[in-house]
Amino acid sequence: MSGDRPSLRTQVASAVIRVGLGVELVSASGDVLAEVFRCDADHTVTFSAFVAAFPLDEVRMLIERALDQLDPFEDGTPLIPVNQSVDQ
């Protein structure tokens, strides 16, 4: 993580009611600061922040881990279509 908040970590969490899987950014005290959530019901991926602000490098790290750990959707569909890049 960043030098400012070295105690942050990520965890993967399943959400049965929301029909999907998320990667959460968690503080040392166990508070969830942000999440990237993969909804298998409608094939969407969302980012949610639960605090006012934190460094961009931590957002980037969370998104990179989510892309790695949440791909593909439950039915095998890739998170990002083959003909599309993350930068588009």
Backbone as JSON Lines, residues from 0, in Angstrom:
{"i":0,"aa":"M","n":[0.83,-1.18,0.0],"ca":[0.0,0.0,0.0],"c":[0.88,1.24,0.0]}
{"i":1,"aa":"S","n":[0.26,2.4,0.17],"ca":[1.02,3.63,0.13],"c":[1.76,3.85,1.44]}
{"i":2,"aa":"G","n":[2.73,4.77,1.43],"ca":[3.46,5.12,2.63],"c":[2.58,5.84,3.64]}
{"i":3,"aa":"D","n":[1.52,6.5,3.19],"ca":[0.65,7.24,4.09],"c":[-0.22,6.32,4.94]}
{"i":4,"aa":"R","n":[-0.63,5.21,4.39],"ca":[-1.54,4.3,5.09],"c":[-1.1,2.86,4.89]}
{"i":5,"aa":"P","n":[0.02,2.49,5.51],"ca":[0.59,1.17,5.25],"c":[-0.25,0.02,5.77]}
{"i":6,"aa":"S","n":[-1.23,0.29,6.62],"ca":[-2.0,-0.79,7.22],"c":[-3.25,-1.17,6.42]}
{"i":7,"aa":"L","n":[-3.43,-0.59,5.26],"ca":[-4.57,-0.96,4.43],"c":[-4.34,-2.31,3.79]}
{"i":8,"aa":"R","n":[-5.43,-3.05,3.58],"ca":[-5.36,-4.35,2.92],"c":[-6.61,-4.52,2.07]}
{"i":9,"aa":"T","n":[-6.6,-5.53,1.23],"ca":[-7.81,-5.85,0.47],"c":[-8.31,-7.22,0.9]}
{"i":10,"aa":"Q","n":[-9.6,-7.41,0.68],"ca":[-10.2,-8.72,0.93],"c":[-11.3,-8.94,-0.09]}
{"i":11,"aa":"V","n":[-11.55,-10.19,-0.4],"ca":[-12.62,-10.55,-1.32],"c":[-13.83,-10.92,-0.47]}
{"i":12,"aa":"A","n":[-15.0,-10.4,-0.87],"ca":[-16.23,-10.66,-0.12],"c":[-17.35,-11.07,-1.07]}
{"i":13,"aa":"S","n":[-18.05,-12.12,-0.71],"ca":[-19.19,-12.6,-1.48],"c":[-20.45,-11.92,-0.97]}
{"i":14,"aa":"A","n":[-21.35,-11.58,-1.88],"ca":[-22.61,-10.94,-1.51],"c":[-23.75,-11.7,-2.17]}
{"i":15,"aa":"V","n":[-24.36,-12.62,-1.42],"ca":[-25.43,-13.46,-1.97],"c":[-26.63,-12.63,-2.37]}
{"i":16,"aa":"I","n":[-27.05,-11.7,-1.51],"ca":[-28.23,-10.88,-1.79],"c":[-28.01,-9.99,-3.01]}
{"i":17,"aa":"R","n":[-26.79,-9.45,-3.14],"ca":[-26.47,-8.58,-4.27],"c":[-26.05,-9.37,-5.51]}
{"i":18,"aa":"V","n":[-25.93,-10.67,-5.4],"ca":[-25.58,-11.59,-6.48],"c":[-24.24,-11.22,-7.11]}
{"i":19,"aa":"G","n":[-23.19,-11.29,-6.3],"ca":[-21.89,-11.0,-6.87],"c":[-20.76,-11.15,-5.88]}
{"i":20,"aa":"L","n":[-19.64,-10.56,-6.26],"ca":[-18.41,-10.67,-5.51],"c":[-17.72,-9.32,-5.53]}
{"i":21,"aa":"G","n":[-17.08,-8.96,-4.43],"ca":[-16.4,-7.68,-4.37],"c":[-15.01,-7.79,-3.8]}
{"i":22,"aa":"V","n":[-14.16,-6.84,-4.16],"ca":[-12.86,-6.67,-3.53],"c":[-12.96,-5.38,-2.74]}
{"i":23,"aa":"E","n":[-12.67,-5.48,-1.44],"ca":[-12.82,-4.34,-0.54],"c":[-11.46,-3.83,-0.09]}
{"i":24,"aa":"L","n":[-11.34,-2.52,0.09],"ca":[-10.18,-1.88,0.68],"c":[-10.51,-1.67,2.15]}
{"i":25,"aa":"V","n":[-9.72,-2.27,3.04],"ca":[-10.04,-2.32,4.46],"c":[-8.94,-1.67,5.29]}
{"i":26,"aa":"S","n":[-9.34,-0.87,6.29],"ca":[-8.38,-0.22,7.18],"c":[-7.89,-1.19,8.25]}
{"i":27,"aa":"A","n":[-6.89,-0.78,9.01],"ca":[-6.35,-1.61,10.09],"c":[-7.4,-1.92,11.14]}
{"i":28,"aa":"S","n":[-8.36,-1.01,11.32],"ca":[-9.42,-1.24,12.31],"c":[-10.58,-2.07,11.77]}
{"i":29,"aa":"G","n":[-10.48,-2.5,10.49],"ca":[-11.51,-3.34,9.9],"c":[-12.61,-2.61,9.16]}
{"i":30,"aa":"D","n":[-12.51,-1.29,9.05],"ca":[-13.52,-0.52,8.31],"c":[-13.31,-0.69,6.81]}
{"i":31,"aa":"V","n":[-14.41,-0.91,6.08],"ca":[-14.34,-0.99,4.62],"c":[-14.37,0.43,4.09]}
{"i":32,"aa":"L","n":[-13.3,0.82,3.4],"ca":[-13.16,2.18,2.88],"c":[-13.72,2.32,1.47]}
{"i":33,"aa":"A","n":[-13.62,1.25,0.69],"ca":[-14.09,1.27,-0.7],"c":[-14.23,-0.16,-1.19]}
{"i":34,"aa":"E","n":[-14.96,-0.31,-2.29],"ca":[-15.08,-1.63,-2.9],"c":[-15.27,-1.52,-4.39]}
{"i":35,"aa":"V","n":[-14.82,-2.56,-5.07],"ca":[-15.16,-2.78,-6.47],"c":[-16.02,-4.03,-6.45]}
{"i":36,"aa":"F","n":[-17.24,-3.91,-7.0],"ca":[-18.21,-5.01,-6.92],"c":[-18.59,-5.51,-8.3]}
{"i":37,"aa":"R","n":[-18.54,-6.82,-8.46],"ca":[-18.94,-7.49,-9.71],"c":[-20.32,-8.09,-9.5]}
{"i":38,"aa":"C","n":[-21.31,-7.57,-10.23],"ca":[-22.67,-8.09,-10.12],"c":[-22.88,-9.11,-11.24]}
{"i":39,"aa":"D","n":[-23.08,-10.37,-10.84],"ca":[-23.26,-11.43,-11.82],"c":[-24.67,-11.43,-12.42]}
{"i":40,"aa":"A","n":[-25.63,-10.78,-11.75],"ca":[-27.0,-10.75,-12.25],"c":[-27.13,-9.9,-13.51]}
{"i":41,"aa":"D","n":[-26.43,-8.74,-13.54],"ca":[-26.57,-7.86,-14.7],"c":[-25.25,-7.51,-15.39]}
{"i":42,"aa":"H","n":[-24.18,-8.24,-15.04],"ca":[-22.86,-8.06,-15.65],"c":[-22.36,-6.62,-15.56]}
{"i":43,"aa":"T","n":[-22.45,-6.03,-14.37],"ca":[-21.9,-4.71,-14.15],"c":[-20.77,-4.79,-13.13]}
{"i":44,"aa":"V","n":[-19.89,-3.81,-13.19],"ca":[-18.83,-3.66,-12.21],"c":[-18.9,-2.23,-11.72]}
{"i":45,"aa":"T","n":[-18.98,-2.05,-10.38],"ca":[-19.11,-0.71,-9.81],"c":[-18.02,-0.45,-8.78]}
{"i":46,"aa":"F","n":[-17.7,0.81,-8.6],"ca":[-16.77,1.27,-7.57],"c":[-17.57,2.1,-6.58]}
{"i":47,"aa":"S","n":[-17.38,1.84,-5.29],"ca":[-18.03,2.63,-4.24],"c":[-16.99,3.02,-3.2]}
{"i":48,"aa":"A","n":[-17.01,4.29,-2.79],"ca":[-16.14,4.78,-1.72],"c":[-17.01,5.08,-0.51]}
{"i":49,"aa":"F","n":[-16.55,4.67,0.66],"ca":[-17.32,4.85,1.89],"c":[-16.68,5.87,2.83]}
{"i":50,"aa":"V","n":[-15.63,6.55,2.36],"ca":[-14.99,7.64,3.08],"c":[-14.84,8.8,2.1]}
{"i":51,"aa":"A","n":[-14.64,9.99,2.64],"ca":[-14.59,11.19,1.8],"c":[-13.42,11.19,0.82]}
{"i":52,"aa":"A","n":[-12.25,10.76,1.26],"ca":[-11.09,10.83,0.37],"c":[-9.99,9.89,0.83]}
{"i":53,"aa":"F","n":[-9.24,9.39,-0.14],"ca":[-8.0,8.66,0.12],"c":[-7.17,8.73,-1.15]}
{"i":54,"aa":"P","n":[-5.87,8.43,-1.05],"ca":[-4.96,8.64,-2.18],"c":[-5.33,7.85,-3.44]}
{"i":55,"aa":"L","n":[-5.11,8.47,-4.58],"ca":[-5.4,7.87,-5.87],"c":[-4.65,6.55,-6.07]}
{"i":56,"aa":"D","n":[-3.41,6.46,-5.57],"ca":[-2.66,5.22,-5.76],"c":[-3.35,4.04,-5.07]}
{"i":57,"aa":"E","n":[-4.07,4.29,-3.99],"ca":[-4.8,3.21,-3.32],"c":[-6.05,2.82,-4.1]}
{"i":58,"aa":"V","n":[-6.69,3.8,-4.74],"ca":[-7.83,3.5,-5.62],"c":[-7.35,2.66,-6.8]}
{"i":59,"aa":"R","n":[-6.24,3.06,-7.38],"ca":[-5.67,2.32,-8.52],"c":[-5.33,0.89,-8.12]}
{"i":60,"aa":"M","n":[-4.7,0.72,-6.95],"ca":[-4.34,-0.61,-6.47],"c":[-5.59,-1.47,-6.28]}
{"i":61,"aa":"L","n":[-6.63,-0.89,-5.69],"ca":[-7.88,-1.62,-5.48],"c":[-8.48,-2.07,-6.81]}
{"i":62,"aa":"I","n":[-8.52,-1.18,-7.78],"ca":[-9.09,-1.52,-9.09],"c":[-8.26,-2.59,-9.78]}
{"i":63,"aa":"E","n":[-6.93,-2.49,-9.71],"ca":[-6.08,-3.51,-10.33],"c":[-6.29,-4.88,-9.69]}
{"i":64,"aa":"R","n":[-6.38,-4.92,-8.37],"ca":[-6.62,-6.2,-7.7],"c":[-8.0,-6.74,-8.05]}
{"i":65,"aa":"A","n":[-8.98,-5.86,-8.14],"ca":[-10.33,-6.3,-8.49],"c":[-10.37,-6.88,-9.89]}
{"i":66,"aa":"L","n":[-9.71,-6.22,-10.84],"ca":[-9.68,-6.75,-12.2],"c":[-9.04,-8.13,-12.24]}
{"i":67,"aa":"D","n":[-8.02,-8.33,-11.41],"ca":[-7.34,-9.61,-11.35],"c":[-8.19,-10.68,-10.65]}
{"i":68,"aa":"Q","n":[-8.81,-10.32,-9.54],"ca":[-9.49,-11.32,-8.71],"c":[-10.96,-11.54,-9.07]}
{"i":69,"aa":"L","n":[-11.59,-10.6,-9.75],"ca":[-13.02,-10.74,-10.05],"c":[-13.3,-11.24,-11.47]}
{"i":70,"aa":"D","n":[-12.29,-11.31,-12.31],"ca":[-12.47,-11.72,-13.69],"c":[-12.41,-13.24,-13.77]}
{"i":71,"aa":"P","n":[-13.32,-13.88,-14.43],"ca":[-14.47,-13.4,-15.19],"c":[-15.74,-13.4,-14.32]}
{"i":72,"aa":"F","n":[-16.85,-12.98,-14.96],"ca":[-18.15,-13.12,-14.29],"c":[-18.41,-14.6,-14.05]}
{"i":73,"aa":"E","n":[-19.37,-14.88,-13.2],"ca":[-19.68,-16.26,-12.81],"c":[-19.94,-17.19,-14.0]}
{"i":74,"aa":"D","n":[-20.54,-16.64,-15.07],"ca":[-20.86,-17.47,-16.24],"c":[-19.71,-17.58,-17.23]}
{"i":75,"aa":"G","n":[-18.54,-17.01,-16.88],"ca":[-17.37,-17.09,-17.75],"c":[-17.15,-15.9,-18.65]}
{"i":76,"aa":"T","n":[-18.1,-14.97,-18.7],"ca":[-17.96,-13.76,-19.51],"c":[-16.85,-12.89,-18.91]}
{"i":77,"aa":"P","n":[-15.91,-12.41,-19.73],"ca":[-14.84,-11.56,-19.19],"c":[-15.38,-10.22,-18.68]}
{"i":78,"aa":"L","n":[-14.74,-9.68,-17.65],"ca":[-15.15,-8.36,-17.13],"c":[-15.02,-7.3,-18.21]}
{"i":79,"aa":"I","n":[-13.92,-7.37,-18.94],"ca":[-13.66,-6.4,-20.01],"c":[-13.65,-7.18,-21.32]}
{"i":80,"aa":"P","n":[-14.55,-6.84,-22.25],"ca":[-14.58,-7.55,-23.52],"c":[-13.21,-7.54,-24.2]}
{"i":81,"aa":"V","n":[-12.91,-8.59,-24.94],"ca":[-11.6,-8.75,-25.59],"c":[-11.25,-7.56,-26.46]}
{"i":82,"aa":"N","n":[-12.23,-6.95,-27.13],"ca":[-11.97,-5.85,-28.05],"c":[-11.97,-4.48,-27.35]}
{"i":83,"aa":"Q","n":[-11.96,-4.45,-26.03],"ca":[-11.99,-3.2,-25.28],"c":[-10.88,-3.22,-24.23]}
{"i":84,"aa":"S","n":[-10.23,-2.09,-24.02],"ca":[-9.17,-2.03,-23.01],"c":[-9.7,-1.3,-21.77]}
{"i":85,"aa":"V","n":[-8.96,-1.39,-20.69],"ca":[-9.33,-0.71,-19.44],"c":[-9.33,0.79,-19.64]}
{"i":86,"aa":"D","n":[-8.48,1.31,-20.54],"ca":[-8.34,2.74,-20.75],"c":[-9.48,3.36,-21.55]}
{"i":87,"aa":"Q","n":[-10.32,2.56,-22.19],"ca":[-11.39,3.13,-23.02],"c":[-12.52,3.64,-22.19]}
